[in-house]
Amino acid sequence: MNIIVTGASKGIGREIVKYLNRNSMHHIFAVSRDKKQLESLKSECTNPENVEIFDGDLTQNLESADFYKAIQKADCIDILINNAGMLINKPFMDMSEEDFKSVFEVNLFSIVKLIKLTVPSLRKSKNPHIVNIGSMGGIERSSKFAGLSAYSSSKAAIANLTECLAEELKEDNIHCNCLSLGAVNTEMLQQAFPDYKATINPEEIAVFIGDFATKYGRLMNGKIFSISASTP
């Protein structure tokens, strides 16, 4: 399978790449802004020759990026895992309009752009699957926390977009699902909850995401799954 993973340099994205790379039949396009971390990621992989790394800002013009040129050369794209994310922990009244725009640029609009660019390649796959990584903070009637208004509302938008795309892309046989994650021990969790330690590690959730993306996309479409062992 040809698989794109964004936000691949650290945390959950990094572990997704490492897990999927254990299967030598997978070719992975790992995308992040941190080139050094991507290089170290590749060196840690079981089959590094099957990992292509691309450093760049997904909020910028992707059509001129080396990453876009590379996926165009591929026979198809089978899986797109939209894992890149941004969080600003700040009280709502202290959040500037620019703060909100920055969070939504990464958490929503970069995903919109990337899906648009990859749909032609996804159409060529036998069982294409888009997996959007959401958050429990974006789920209706879930617990909400002060300081996370921009992050949670952007993740709510991703969940809704998932449902819309499942309908719009069904004639292309492209399935789109959202995994709304609870607390996982990452840098982003520490940014949101400095004094909290989750019971789930990135390595554990990466196995779940990797298996879901590659094995179960054909069985469901337009679904939003809450994946959480604790609150937060």
C-alpha positions in Angstrom: 0.0 0.0 0.0 1.0 3.6 -0.6 0.3 5.5 2.6 0.5 9.2 3.5 1.0 10.2 7.1 1.1 13.8 8.1 2.5 15.2 11.4 5.0 12.3 11.1 8.0 13.8 12.9 6.9 13.2 16.5 4.2 11.7 18.8 1.4 9.6 17.3 2.4 10.3 13.7 5.9 9.1 14.2 4.8 5.9 15.8 2.2 5.3 13.0 5.0 5.5 10.4 7.2 3.1 12.4 4.4 0.6 12.9 3.2 0.6 9.3 6.8 0.3 8.1 7.1 -3.1 9.8 5.2 -4.4 6.8 7.7 -4.3 3.9 4.8 -4.1 1.4 3.9 -0.6 2.6 5.4 2.5 1.0 5.0 5.5 3.3 5.1 9.2 2.5 6.0 10.9 5.9 5.2 14.6 6.0 6.2 17.2 8.7 7.8 20.6 9.0 10.7 19.2 11.0 13.3 17.8 8.6 15.8 16.6 11.3 13.1 14.7 13.1 12.0 13.1 9.9 15.5 12.0 9.1 15.9 10.4 12.6 12.5 8.8 12.1 13.6 7.2 8.9 16.8 5.9 10.5 14.6 4.2 13.2 12.4 2.4 10.7 12.6 -1.3 10.1 12.5 -0.8 6.3 13.8 2.7 5.8 14.0 2.3 2.0 10.2 2.2 2.0 9.9 5.6 3.7 10.0 8.9 1.8 10.3 12.0 4.0 9.1 15.4 3.0 9.5 18.5 5.1 7.2 21.3 4.5 4.3 23.4 5.7 0.9 21.9 4.8 -0.7 25.3 5.1 1.3 26.6 2.1 1.0 25.9 -1.6 1.2 22.1 -1.9 1.0 21.9 -5.6 4.6 23.2 -6.0 6.0 20.9 -3.2 8.2 17.9 -3.8 5.7 15.9 -1.8 3.0 16.5 -4.3 5.2 15.7 -7.2 6.1 12.4 -5.5 2.6 11.3 -4.9 1.7 12.1 -8.5 4.4 9.7 -9.6 2.9 6.9 -7.5 0.6 4.3 -9.1 -2.0 5.4 -6.6 -2.5 6.5 -3.0 -4.3 3.9 -0.9 -4.4 5.5 2.6 -4.3 9.1 3.7 -3.9 9.6 7.5 -4.4 13.3 8.4 -2.6 13.4 11.7 -1.0 16.8 11.7 -2.4 19.1 14.3 -1.8 22.3 16.3 -3.0 23.4 19.7 -2.9 26.8 21.5 -3.8 26.6 25.2 -5.1 30.0 26.0 -8.3 31.4 27.6 -10.9 32.3 25.0 -10.9 36.0 25.8 -7.1 36.1 25.4 -7.2 34.3 22.0 -6.6 36.6 19.1 -8.3 36.2 15.7 -4.8 35.2 14.4 -4.6 32.5 17.1 -7.9 31.0 15.8 -6.8 31.3 12.2 -3.5 29.6 12.9 -5.2 26.6 14.6 -7.8 26.2 11.9 -5.2 26.6 9.1 -3.5 23.5 10.4 -6.3 21.4 11.8 -8.9 22.0 9.1 -7.8 23.9 6.0 -4.5 22.1 5.5 -6.5 18.8 5.5 -9.1 20.2 3.1 -6.2 21.2 0.7 -4.4 17.8 1.1 -7.6 15.8 0.4 -8.3 17.8 -2.7 -4.8 17.1 -4.0 -4.8 13.4 -3.2 -8.4 12.4 -4.4 -7.2 11.8 -8.0 -4.6 9.4 -6.7 -7.0 7.8 -4.2 -9.4 7.1 -7.0 -6.9 4.8 -8.5 -6.8 2.5 -5.4 -9.0 -0.5 -5.0 -9.9 0.3 -1.4 -8.9 4.0 -0.7 -9.3 5.2 2.8 -9.0 8.7 4.4 -8.5 8.7 8.1 -8.9 12.0 9.9 -7.4 12.2 13.4 -9.9 14.1 15.5 -10.2 14.7 19.2 -12.7 13.9 22.0 -12.8 17.7 22.4 -14.5 17.9 19.1 -17.3 15.4 20.0 -20.7 16.8 20.9 -21.5 16.5 24.6 -18.0 15.3 25.5 -16.1 17.0 28.4 -14.8 20.4 27.4 -11.8 22.2 29.0 -10.9 25.9 29.4 -8.2 27.1 27.1 -8.9 24.7 24.2 -11.7 26.6 22.4 -9.9 26.9 19.1 -8.5 23.4 19.1 -11.7 21.7 20.1 -13.9 23.6 17.6 -11.4 22.9 14.8 -11.6 19.2 15.6 -15.4 19.4 15.6 -15.2 20.8 12.1 -13.0 17.8 11.1 -15.6 15.3 12.4 -18.3 17.0 10.4 -16.2 17.3 7.3 -15.6 13.5 7.5 -19.3 12.9 7.3 -19.7 15.2 4.4 -16.8 13.7 2.4 -18.1 10.2 3.0 -21.2 11.3 1.0 -19.4 13.3 -1.6 -16.7 10.8 -2.4 -18.8 7.6 -2.2 -19.2 7.4 -6.0 -15.4 7.2 -6.2 -15.4 4.4 -3.6 -13.3 6.6 -1.3 -14.2 5.9 2.3 -13.6 8.6 4.9 -13.6 8.0 8.7 -12.6 10.0 11.8 -10.9 8.7 14.9 -11.5 11.1 17.8 -8.8 10.4 20.3 -8.8 10.9 24.0 -5.7 11.5 26.1 -2.5 10.0 24.7 0.9 10.8 26.3 2.3 13.3 23.7 3.8 16.8 23.8 0.5 18.2 22.7 -1.3 16.6 25.7 1.3 18.1 28.0 0.7 21.5 26.4 -3.0 21.1 27.1 -2.7 19.4 30.5 0.8 20.0 32.0 0.1 18.0 35.2 -1.8 15.1 33.6 -0.4 11.8 32.6 -2.5 9.6 30.3 -2.7 5.8 30.5 -2.2 5.4 26.7 1.1 5.9 24.9 1.7 6.9 21.3 3.0 3.4 20.4 -0.3 1.8 21.5 -2.6 4.1 19.7 -0.4 4.0 16.6 -1.1 0.2 16.3 -4.8 0.9 16.5 -4.7 3.7 13.9 -2.5 1.7 11.6 -4.6 -1.4 11.7 -7.8 0.6 11.3 -6.5 2.6 8.3 -5.2 -0.4 6.4 -7.6 -3.2 7.4 -11.0 -1.8 8.1 -11.7 1.1 5.8 -13.7 -1.1 3.4 -16.2 -2.0 6.2 -17.3 1.5 7.2 -17.7 5.0 5.8 -18.5 8.4 7.3 -18.1 7.2 10.9 -16.7 9.1 13.8 -15.2 6.8 16.5 -14.5 8.0 20.0 -11.2 6.3 21.1 -10.7 7.3 24.7 -9.8 5.5 28.0 -10.0 8.6 30.2 -11.2 12.2 30.6 -9.3 14.3 29.6 
